[in-house]
Amino acid sequence: MKLHIGGVAVKEGWKILNIKAGPGVDFVGDISDLGQFPDESCSEVYASHVLEHVPQEKIVQTLAGIRRVLVPGGKLRVSVPDMDLLCHLFIDPRASSERKFHVMRMMFGGQTDAHDFHFIGFNERFLLAFLRQAQFSRAERVGDFGIFEDASSYAPYGYLISLNVVATR
């Protein structure tokens, strides 16, 4: 199975896990508890702008849970807001107040509902270290995944605001 965590758009070959029920959602649940899925049941897991919604103390455990459901050699494609880039955009003295506010919302979450808050910020160093702690065998930063039209390819100021990483079990 290919599992899209946090997704809403139906795509052939992918099953959707979301914290909220909705059209096209196959499983309701939280990224930090994948207990409803058997070991080695997924060939791929895709999570775009979901991991930052997990409390800091649960990040390694959550990534280990994703690793558990992946088959050997399976891939995690994870996208998170890139705090290094967002900080640069925020402190740019030429940035308007509107732009700074938009960037701040990307850092802390849109806060449109109880699930839309960010608990942690990631840069490449942090994310790769957490993936190593969760015992992924390899992880590398990549450009746009080209799978879903979502925040992983969002570039409102000429730069991808996402840190996109492929990790291998």
Backbone as a printed PyTorch tensor [residue, N CA C, xyz], in Angstrom:
tensor([[[  0.8350,  -1.1770,   0.0000],
         [  0.0000,   0.0000,   0.0000],
         [  0.8860,   1.2490,   0.0000]],

        [[  0.4100,   2.2800,  -0.6690],
         [  1.0120,   3.6100,  -0.5960],
         [  0.0940,   4.4580,   0.2660]],

        [[  0.6510,   5.0280,   1.3360],
         [ -0.1490,   5.7530,   2.3100],
         [  0.1830,   7.2390,   2.2840]],

        [[ -0.8390,   8.0480,   2.0770],
         [ -0.7040,   9.5060,   2.0680],
         [ -1.2600,  10.0270,   3.3930]],

        [[ -0.3580,  10.4140,   4.2830],
         [ -0.7770,  10.9010,   5.5990],
         [ -1.0810,  12.3910,   5.5040]],

        [[ -2.2780,  12.7550,   5.9390],
         [ -2.6890,  14.1540,   5.9190],
         [ -3.2850,  14.5930,   4.6050]],

        [[ -3.4480,  13.6720,   3.6930],
         [ -3.9560,  14.0260,   2.3750],
         [ -5.4540,  14.2520,   2.3510]],

        [[ -5.8830,  14.8830,   1.2810],
         [ -7.3140,  15.0740,   1.0380],
         [ -7.6670,  14.7350,  -0.4060]],

        [[ -6.6970,  14.8390,  -1.3100],
         [ -6.9540,  14.6050,  -2.7310],
         [ -6.7660,  13.1230,  -3.0590]],

        [[ -7.7930,  12.5390,  -3.6450],
         [ -7.7410,  11.1460,  -4.0520],
         [ -6.8010,  11.0120,  -5.2420]],

        [[ -5.9200,  10.0070,  -5.1870],
         [ -5.0050,   9.7270,  -6.2850],
         [ -4.9080,   8.2150,  -6.4200]],

        [[ -5.0440,   7.7350,  -7.6310],
         [ -5.0040,   6.2950,  -7.8700],
         [ -3.7330,   5.6830,  -7.2980]],

        [[ -3.9080,   4.5650,  -6.5960],
         [ -2.7750,   3.8480,  -6.0250],
         [ -2.4170,   4.2820,  -4.6090]],

        [[ -3.0530,   5.3210,  -4.1000],
         [ -2.7440,   5.8440,  -2.7650],
         [ -3.9700,   5.7340,  -1.8620]],

        [[ -3.7390,   5.4090,  -0.6040],
         [ -4.7550,   5.4420,   0.4400],
         [ -4.4700,   6.6580,   1.3090]],

        [[ -5.5210,   7.2720,   1.8290],
         [ -5.3800,   8.4970,   2.6230],
         [ -5.6800,   8.2230,   4.0910]],

        [[ -4.7430,   8.6670,   4.9390],
         [ -4.9510,   8.7250,   6.3840],
         [ -5.0260,  10.1980,   6.7520]],

        [[ -6.0970,  10.5870,   7.4240],
         [ -6.2310,  11.9770,   7.8530],
         [ -6.7930,  12.0000,   9.2620]],

        [[ -6.4630,  13.0310,   9.9870],
         [ -6.9550,  13.1560,  11.3610],
         [ -8.4490,  13.4510,  11.3900]],

        [[ -8.9810,  13.9270,  10.2620],
         [-10.4110,  14.2240,  10.1550],
         [-11.0210,  13.3800,   9.0360]],

        [[-12.1940,  12.8410,   9.2880],
         [-12.9310,  12.1210,   8.2500],
         [-13.3280,  13.0970,   7.1540]],

        [[-13.4350,  12.5870,   5.9480],
         [-13.8580,  13.4230,   4.8370],
         [-13.9260,  12.6130,   3.5670]],

        [[-14.4110,  13.2200,   2.5010],
         [-14.4840,  12.5160,   1.2250],
         [-13.0920,  12.0300,   0.8060]],

        [[-13.0020,  10.7780,   0.4380],
         [-11.7350,  10.2230,  -0.0290],
         [-10.8090,   9.7490,   1.0730]],

        [[-11.1110,  10.0410,   2.3320],
         [-10.2640,   9.6040,   3.4470],
         [-10.5620,   8.1270,   3.7180]],

        [[ -9.5220,   7.3020,   3.6100],
         [ -9.6670,   5.8610,   3.8060],
         [ -9.5330,   5.4490,   5.2670]],

        [[ -8.6760,   6.1630,   6.0000],
         [ -8.4240,   5.8470,   7.3990],
         [ -8.4120,   7.1470,   8.1930]],

        [[ -9.0620,   7.1500,   9.3370],
         [ -9.0150,   8.3050,  10.2270],
         [ -8.0160,   7.9640,  11.3270]],

        [[ -7.0670,   8.8590,  11.5370],
         [ -6.0700,   8.6200,  12.5620],
         [ -5.0170,   9.7030,  12.5670]],

        [[ -4.0920,   9.5390,  13.4710],
         [ -3.0480,  10.5190,  13.7450],
         [ -1.7020,   9.9620,  13.2900]],

        [[ -0.8850,  10.7890,  12.6840],
         [  0.4350,  10.3640,  12.2240],
         [  1.2710,   9.7820,  13.3670]],

        [[  1.0240,  10.2210,  14.5900],
         [  1.8430,   9.7620,  15.7100],
         [  1.3950,   8.4100,  16.2590]],

        [[  0.3310,   7.8330,  15.7050],
         [ -0.1160,   6.5060,  16.1220],
         [ -0.6170,   5.7400,  14.9040]],

        [[  0.2780,   4.9650,  14.3090],
         [ -0.0760,   4.1770,  13.1310],
         [ -0.3780,   2.7280,  13.5060]],

        [[ -0.8390,   2.5140,  14.7400],
         [ -1.1250,   1.1760,  15.2360],
         [ -2.1690,   0.4180,  14.4390]],

        [[ -2.9910,   1.1150,  13.6770],
         [ -4.0070,   0.4390,  12.8640],
         [ -3.4130,  -0.2360,  11.6190]],

        [[ -2.1160,   0.0050,  11.3690],
         [ -1.4590,  -0.5760,  10.1970],
         [ -0.4570,  -1.6400,  10.6300]],

        [[ -0.4720,  -2.7950,   9.9500],
         [  0.4890,  -3.8470,  10.2990],
         [  1.9300,  -3.4600,   9.9340]],

        [[  2.8730,  -4.1270,  10.5700],
         [  4.2820,  -3.9710,  10.2160],
         [  4.4650,  -4.2450,   8.7270]],

        [[  5.3530,  -3.4900,   8.1060],
         [  5.7550,  -3.6930,   6.7040],
         [  4.5590,  -3.7780,   5.7470]],

        [[  3.5750,  -2.9150,   5.9580],
         [  2.3720,  -2.9260,   5.1190],
         [  2.3630,  -1.8430,   4.0450]],

        [[  3.3750,  -0.9550,   4.0380],
         [  3.4000,   0.1610,   3.0830],
         [  4.7040,   0.1580,   2.2880]],

        [[  4.5760,   0.3470,   1.0060],
         [  5.7770,   0.4960,   0.1690],
         [  6.2550,   1.9420,   0.1800]],

        [[  5.3200,   2.8600,   0.3550],
         [  5.6420,   4.2870,   0.4330],
         [  4.7190,   4.9630,   1.4320]],

        [[  5.2730,   5.9690,   2.0900],
         [  4.4750,   6.8530,   2.9410],
         [  4.8110,   8.2710,   2.5170]],

        [[  3.7880,   9.0710,   2.3400],
         [  3.9300,  10.4670,   1.9310],
         [  3.2880,  11.3270,   3.0040]],

        [[  4.0250,  12.3000,   3.5050],
         [  3.4920,  13.1980,   4.5320],
         [  3.9920,  14.6080,   4.2530]],

        [[  3.1100,  15.4470,   3.7460],
         [  3.4680,  16.8230,   3.4250],
         [  2.8400,  17.7630,   4.4410]],

        [[  3.7010,  18.4640,   5.1610],
         [  3.2870,  19.4710,   6.1350],
         [  2.3510,  18.8710,   7.1890]],

        [[  2.8010,  17.7430,   7.7440],
         [  2.0750,  17.0530,   8.7990],
         [  2.9690,  16.8670,  10.0300]],

        [[  4.2310,  16.5280,   9.8180],
         [  5.1340,  16.1770,  10.9220],
         [  5.3150,  17.3200,  11.9250]],

        [[  5.2540,  18.5530,  11.4770],
         [  5.4270,  19.6970,  12.3730],
         [  4.2430,  19.8660,  13.3360]],

        [[  3.1670,  19.1200,  13.1080],
         [  1.9990,  19.1530,  13.9840],
         [  2.1150,  18.1580,  15.1440]],

        [[  3.2290,  17.4390,  15.1850],
         [  3.4800,  16.4530,  16.2390],
         [  4.3010,  17.1120,  17.3440]],

        [[  3.9190,  16.9150,  18.6120],
         [  4.7160,  17.4760,  19.7100],
         [  6.1800,  17.0090,  19.6350]],

        [[  7.0780,  17.8950,  20.0090],
         [  8.5160,  17.6420,  19.8760],
         [  8.9490,  16.3230,  20.4880]],

        [[  8.4110,  16.0070,  21.6560],
         [  8.8610,  14.7950,  22.3360],
         [  8.3920,  13.5140,  21.6570]],

        [[  7.5090,  13.6260,  20.6590],
         [  7.0110,  12.4460,  19.9500],
         [  7.5780,  12.2940,  18.5400]],

        [[  8.4940,  13.1520,  18.1180],
         [  8.9680,  13.1300,  16.7290],
         [  9.6730,  11.8180,  16.3940]],

        [[ 10.6480,  11.4080,  17.1930],
         [ 11.3980,  10.1850,  16.8810],
         [ 10.4690,   8.9790,  16.9340]],

        [[  9.6070,   8.9160,  17.9390],
         [  8.6460,   7.8200,  18.0580],
         [  7.7210,   7.7830,  16.8340]],

        [[  7.2870,   8.9510,  16.3730],
         [  6.4100,   9.0240,  15.2040],
         [  7.1330,   8.5410,  13.9560]],

        [[  8.3700,   8.9850,  13.7610],
         [  9.1420,   8.5360,  12.6050],
         [  9.4330,   7.0360,  12.6850]],

        [[  9.6870,   6.5210,  13.8880],
         [  9.9020,   5.0790,  14.0590],
         [  8.6290,   4.3100,  13.7130]],

        [[  7.4710,   4.8820,  14.0280],
         [  6.2000,   4.2570,  13.6680],
         [  6.0020,   4.2040,  12.1640]],

        [[  6.4240,   5.2490,  11.4770],
         [  6.3530,   5.2470,  10.0120],
         [  7.3160,   4.2040,   9.4580]],

        [[  8.5280,   4.1560,  10.0110],
         [  9.5090,   3.1600,   9.5650],
         [  8.9630,   1.7480,   9.7590]],

        [[  8.2730,   1.5150,  10.8640],
         [  7.7200,   0.1950,  11.1680],
         [  6.7510,  -0.2760,  10.0850]],

        [[  5.9220,   0.6320,   9.5620],
         [  4.9230,   0.2170,   8.5700],
         [  5.5080,   0.1040,   7.1640]],

        [[  6.7160,   0.6160,   6.9620],
         [  7.3510,   0.5110,   5.6470],
         [  7.9820,  -0.8670,   5.4480]],

        [[  7.8930,  -1.3680,   4.2230],
         [  8.5990,  -2.5950,   3.8760],
         [ 10.0950,  -2.2930,   3.8400]],

        [[ 10.9630,  -3.2910,   3.9710],
         [ 12.3980,  -3.0340,   3.8070],
         [ 12.6520,  -2.3620,   2.4510]],

        [[ 13.4010,  -1.2900,   2.4660],
         [ 13.6450,  -0.5160,   1.2490],
         [ 12.5410,   0.4660,   0.9160]],

        [[ 11.4530,   0.4730,   1.7070],
         [ 10.3380,   1.3930,   1.4770],
         [ 10.7600,   2.8360,   1.7020]],

        [[ 10.0220,   3.7500,   1.1020],
         [ 10.3710,   5.1710,   1.1300],
         [  9.3600,   6.0060,   1.9010]],

        [[  9.8920,   6.9070,   2.7040],
         [  9.1120,   7.9780,   3.3110],
         [  9.4500,   9.2460,   2.5460]],

        [[  8.4360,   9.8860,   2.0090],
         [  8.5960,  11.1990,   1.3830],
         [  7.9480,  12.1860,   2.3380]],

        [[  8.7870,  13.0000,   2.9650],
         [  8.3000,  13.9120,   3.9970],
         [  8.6490,  15.3450,   3.6240]],

        [[  7.6880,  16.2190,   3.8220],
         [  7.8520,  17.6340,   3.5350],
         [  7.4360,  18.4180,   4.7740]],

        [[  8.2720,  19.3520,   5.1750],
         [  7.9950,  20.2060,   6.3330],
         [  8.3670,  21.6410,   5.9650]],

        [[  7.8010,  22.6280,   6.6580],
         [  8.2580,  23.9930,   6.4130],
         [  9.7560,  24.0910,   6.7210]],

        [[ 10.5010,  24.7180,   5.8410],
         [ 11.9560,  24.8770,   6.0000],
         [ 12.2200,  26.1140,   6.8480]],

        [[ 12.4970,  25.8840,   8.1320],
         [ 12.6720,  27.0130,   9.0550],
         [ 13.8420,  27.9110,   8.6750]],

        [[ 14.9120,  27.3500,   8.1300],
         [ 16.0350,  28.1970,   7.7160],
         [ 15.5760,  29.2080,   6.6760]],

        [[ 14.8780,  28.7320,   5.6570],
         [ 14.4010,  29.6370,   4.6020],
         [ 13.3520,  30.6060,   5.1440]],

        [[ 12.4280,  30.1010,   5.9370],
         [ 11.3730,  30.9720,   6.4640],
         [ 11.9450,  32.0650,   7.3590]],

        [[ 12.9630,  31.7460,   8.1350],
         [ 13.5980,  32.7810,   8.9760],
         [ 14.2360,  33.8600,   8.1160]],

        [[ 14.8990,  33.4480,   7.0360],
         [ 15.4990,  34.4410,   6.1250],
         [ 14.4190,  35.3240,   5.4990]],

        [[ 13.3220,  34.7030,   5.0750],
         [ 12.2330,  35.4890,   4.4880],
         [ 11.6380,  36.4490,   5.5150]],

        [[ 11.5450,  36.0090,   6.7620],
         [ 10.9360,  36.8260,   7.8040],
         [ 11.8020,  38.0290,   8.1770]],

        [[ 13.1110,  37.8350,   8.2480],
         [ 13.9820,  38.9440,   8.6780],
         [ 14.4120,  39.8520,   7.5350]],

        [[ 13.9970,  39.5600,   6.3220],
         [ 14.3360,  40.3990,   5.1760],
         [ 13.8130,  41.8190,   5.4190]],

        [[ 14.7070,  42.8070,   5.5060],
         [ 14.2580,  44.1710,   5.8060],
         [ 13.3490,  44.7620,   4.7260]],

        [[ 13.3640,  44.1770,   3.5330],
         [ 12.4940,  44.6680,   2.4530],
         [ 11.1020,  44.0650,   2.4980]],

        [[ 10.9020,  43.0530,   3.3470],
         [  9.6140,  42.3510,   3.4010],
         [  8.5320,  43.2460,   3.9970]],

        [[  7.3840,  43.2250,   3.3630],
         [  6.2380,  43.9860,   3.8740],
         [  5.6840,  43.3070,   5.1280]],

        [[  4.8690,  44.0300,   5.8610],
         [  4.2090,  43.4590,   7.0390],
         [  3.3290,  42.2770,   6.6480]],

        [[  2.6510,  42.3790,   5.5150],
         [  1.7930,  41.2860,   5.0520],
         [  2.6170,  40.0260,   4.7660]],

        [[  3.7650,  40.2250,   4.1130],
         [  4.6370,  39.0800,   3.8170],
         [  5.1610,  38.4620,   5.1090]],

        [[  5.6030,  39.2990,   6.0450],
         [  6.1070,  38.7800,   7.3190],
         [  5.0180,  37.9960,   8.0540]],

        [[  3.7920,  38.4940,   8.0270],
         [  2.6950,  37.7990,   8.6970],
         [  2.4300,  36.4500,   8.0210]],

        [[  2.4600,  36.4150,   6.7000],
         [  2.2660,  35.1680,   5.9530],
         [  3.3520,  34.1590,   6.3000]],

        [[  4.5850,  34.6140,   6.3450],
         [  5.7090,  33.7330,   6.6950],
         [  5.5490,  33.2310,   8.1310]],

        [[  5.1550,  34.1010,   9.0330],
         [  4.9540,  33.7010,  10.4250],
         [  3.8970,  32.6010,  10.5250]],

        [[  2.8360,  32.7010,   9.7520],
         [  1.7930,  31.6650,   9.7610],
         [  2.3350,  30.3450,   9.2290]],

        [[  3.2540,  30.3860,   8.2650],
         [  3.8690,  29.1490,   7.7820],
         [  4.7630,  28.5290,   8.8600]],

        [[  5.3260,  29.3690,   9.7200],
         [  6.1610,  28.8670,  10.8160],
         [  5.3330,  28.2330,  11.9310]],

        [[  4.2250,  28.8720,  12.2990],
         [  3.4580,  28.4650,  13.4810],
         [  2.1590,  27.7450,  13.1640]],

        [[  1.8280,  27.6170,  11.8990],
         [  0.5590,  27.0050,  11.5100],
         [ -0.4760,  28.0760,  11.2750]],

        [[ -1.4320,  27.7560,  10.4360],
         [ -2.4840,  28.7180,  10.1210],
         [ -3.4360,  28.9450,  11.2730]],

        [[ -3.5070,  27.9740,  12.1930],
         [ -4.3240,  28.0510,  13.3970],
         [ -5.8040,  28.2600,  13.0650]],

        [[ -6.2420,  27.5650,  12.0180],
         [ -7.6430,  27.6550,  11.5900],
         [ -8.5360,  26.6700,  12.3250]],

        [[ -7.9410,  25.6450,  12.9540],
         [ -8.6850,  24.6960,  13.7800],
         [ -7.7250,  24.1000,  14.8040]],

        [[ -8.2290,  23.2190,  15.6400],
         [ -7.4280,  22.6630,  16.7420],
         [ -6.2220,  21.8500,  16.2750]],

        [[ -6.2160,  21.4130,  15.0180],
         [ -5.1140,  20.6030,  14.4910],
         [ -4.0940,  21.4190,  13.7060]],

        [[ -4.3540,  22.7010,  13.4990],
         [ -3.5350,  23.5260,  12.6100],
         [ -2.5200,  24.3890,  13.3720]],

        [[ -1.8170,  23.7560,  14.3110],
         [ -0.7720,  24.4150,  15.0880],
         [  0.5200,  23.6330,  14.9140]],

        [[  1.6330,  24.3250,  14.7970],
         [  2.9310,  23.6650,  14.6780],
         [  3.5990,  23.5890,  16.0460]],

        [[  4.1010,  22.4030,  16.3590],
         [  4.7780,  22.1690,  17.6310],
         [  6.2910,  22.2410,  17.5230]],

        [[  6.8050,  22.1550,  16.3050],
         [  8.2540,  22.0830,  16.1110],
         [  8.5940,  22.6790,  14.7520]],

        [[  9.7830,  23.2510,  14.6610],
         [ 10.3050,  23.7370,  13.3900],
         [ 11.4780,  22.8610,  12.9700]],

        [[ 11.5790,  22.6150,  11.6800],
         [ 12.6410,  21.7630,  11.1490],
         [ 13.5360,  22.5330,  10.1930]],

        [[ 14.8090,  22.2240,  10.2680],
         [ 15.7210,  22.5400,   9.1760],
         [ 16.3120,  21.2080,   8.7430]],

        [[ 17.1570,  21.2270,   7.7270],
         [ 17.6850,  19.9730,   7.1980],
         [ 18.4490,  19.1920,   8.2690]],

        [[ 19.2710,  19.8720,   9.0240],
         [ 20.0730,  19.1990,  10.0620],
         [ 19.1770,  18.4890,  11.0760]],

        [[ 18.1540,  19.1820,  11.5690],
         [ 17.2570,  18.5900,  12.5660],
         [ 16.5210,  17.3740,  11.9950]],

        [[ 15.9280,  17.5470,  10.8120],
         [ 15.1200,  16.4650,  10.2410],
         [ 15.9730,  15.2340,   9.9560]],

        [[ 17.1420,  15.4250,   9.3610],
         [ 18.0050,  14.2720,   9.0760],
         [ 18.4410,  13.5750,  10.3620]],

        [[ 18.7140,  14.3350,  11.4150],
         [ 19.1040,  13.7350,  12.6970],
         [ 17.9480,  12.9140,  13.2790]],

        [[ 16.7260,  13.4380,  13.2230],
         [ 15.5760,  12.6910,  13.7260],
         [ 15.3630,  11.4070,  12.9250]],

        [[ 15.5380,  11.4700,  11.6180],
         [ 15.3920,  10.2740,  10.7800],
         [ 16.4550,   9.2250,  11.1260]],

        [[ 17.6790,   9.6680,  11.3950],
         [ 18.7280,   8.7260,  11.8270],
         [ 18.3580,   8.0900,  13.1650]],

        [[ 17.8550,   8.9050,  14.0960],
         [ 17.4520,   8.3670,  15.4020],
         [ 16.3360,   7.3340,  15.2670]],

        [[ 15.4780,   7.5080,  14.2780],
         [ 14.3900,   6.5590,  14.0250],
         [ 14.8570,   5.3700,  13.1960]],

        [[ 16.1570,   5.3100,  12.8920],
         [ 16.8220,   4.1930,  12.2250],
         [ 16.4810,   4.0320,  10.7480]],

        [[ 16.1960,   5.1440,  10.0780],
         [ 16.1150,   5.0810,   8.6180],
         [ 17.5280,   4.8780,   8.0980]],

        [[ 17.6820,   4.0740,   7.0550],
         [ 19.0240,   3.7410,   6.5670],
         [ 19.6510,   4.8620,   5.7490]],

        [[ 18.8060,   5.6490,   5.0990],
         [ 19.2910,   6.7430,   4.2580],
         [ 18.2560,   7.8390,   4.2160]],

        [[ 18.7090,   9.0630,   4.0730],
         [ 17.7890,  10.1860,   3.9110],
         [ 18.5160,  11.2700,   3.1410]],

        [[ 17.8190,  11.8650,   2.1840],
         [ 18.4220,  12.9500,   1.4210],
         [ 17.3730,  13.9730,   1.0310]],

        [[ 17.8340,  15.2160,   1.0040],
         [ 16.9810,  16.3160,   0.5810],
         [ 16.7880,  16.2360,  -0.9290]],

        [[ 15.5840,  16.5140,  -1.3610],
         [ 15.2590,  16.5160,  -2.7850],
         [ 14.4850,  17.7870,  -3.1020]],

        [[ 14.2490,  18.0220,  -4.3690],
         [ 13.4120,  19.1510,  -4.7870],
         [ 11.9430,  18.7740,  -4.6470]],

        [[ 11.1540,  19.2100,  -5.5450],
         [  9.7270,  18.9240,  -5.5710],
         [  9.5160,  17.4240,  -5.8070]],

        [[  8.5950,  16.7980,  -5.0680],
         [  8.3190,  15.3720,  -5.2390],
         [  7.5820,  15.0900,  -6.5450]],

        [[  6.7490,  16.0250,  -6.9850],
         [  6.0060,  15.8350,  -8.2230],
         [  4.9120,  14.7790,  -8.1380]],

        [[  4.4180,  14.4890,  -6.9330],
         [  3.3780,  13.4720,  -6.7740],
         [  2.0170,  14.1260,  -6.5420]],

        [[  1.9440,  15.0290,  -5.5880],
         [  0.7070,  15.7160,  -5.2410],
         [  0.9260,  17.2190,  -5.3860]],

        [[ -0.1450,  17.9260,  -5.6910],
         [ -0.0840,  19.3860,  -5.7020],
         [ -0.4230,  19.8530,  -4.2980]],

        [[  0.6110,  20.1750,  -3.5380],
         [  0.4160,  20.5460,  -2.1460],
         [  1.5410,  21.4810,  -1.7140]],

        [[  1.6790,  21.6700,  -0.4060],
         [  2.6650,  22.6060,   0.1160],
         [  4.1090,  22.2100,  -0.1890]],

        [[  4.3530,  20.9610,  -0.5570],
         [  5.7260,  20.5420,  -0.8720],
         [  6.2810,  21.2610,  -2.0970]],

        [[  5.4050,  21.8110,  -2.9160],
         [  5.8540,  22.5350,  -4.1130],
         [  5.4810,  24.0240,  -4.0710]],

        [[  5.0930,  24.5160,  -2.9110],
         [  4.6470,  25.8960,  -2.7400],
         [  5.8520,  26.8410,  -2.7080]],

        [[  5.8500,  27.8180,  -3.6030],
         [  6.9660,  28.7710,  -3.7030],
         [  6.4230,  30.1930,  -3.8810]],

        [[  5.8010,  30.7600,  -2.8510],
         [  5.1530,  32.0580,  -3.0090],
         [  6.1130,  33.2270,  -3.2180]],

        [[  7.3690,  33.0710,  -2.8440],
         [  8.3320,  34.1750,  -2.9620],
         [  9.5170,  33.7910,  -3.8440]],

        [[  9.2840,  32.8310,  -4.7320],
         [ 10.3230,  32.4160,  -5.6630],
         [ 11.1880,  31.2660,  -5.1720]],

        [[ 10.9400,  30.7900,  -3.9740],
         [ 11.6990,  29.6710,  -3.3910],
         [ 10.7150,  28.6820,  -2.8100]],

        [[ 11.0250,  27.3820,  -2.9060],
         [ 10.2270,  26.3820,  -2.2000],
         [ 10.3230,  26.6740,  -0.7070]],

        [[  9.2130,  26.7700,  -0.0380],
         [  9.2390,  27.0250,   1.4160],
         [  9.3510,  25.7110,   2.1850]],

        [[  9.3890,  24.6020,   1.4620],
         [  9.4190,  23.2850,   2.0930],
         [ 10.7860,  22.6440,   2.0310]],

        [[ 11.0690,  21.8930,   3.0620],
         [ 12.2070,  20.9950,   3.1170],
         [ 11.6450,  19.6290,   2.7530]],

        [[ 12.0270,  19.1200,   1.5970],
         [ 11.5250,  17.8450,   1.0880],
         [ 12.6330,  16.8040,   1.1900]],

        [[ 12.3130,  15.6830,   1.8430],
         [ 13.3080,  14.6410,   2.0970],
         [ 12.7200,  13.2790,   1.7520]],

        [[ 13.5480,  12.4470,   1.1290],
         [ 13.1940,  11.0450,   0.9200],
         [ 14.0650,  10.2180,   1.8460]],

        [[ 13.4070,   9.4230,   2.6900],
         [ 14.1110,   8.5580,   3.6400],
         [ 13.7850,   7.1140,   3.3040]],

        [[ 14.7870,   6.2580,   3.4020],
         [ 14.6400,   4.8450,   3.0720],
         [ 14.7170,   4.0090,   4.3310]],

        [[ 13.7990,   3.0690,   4.4530],
         [ 13.8580,   2.1540,   5.5940],
         [ 15.0590,   1.2550,   5.4630]]])
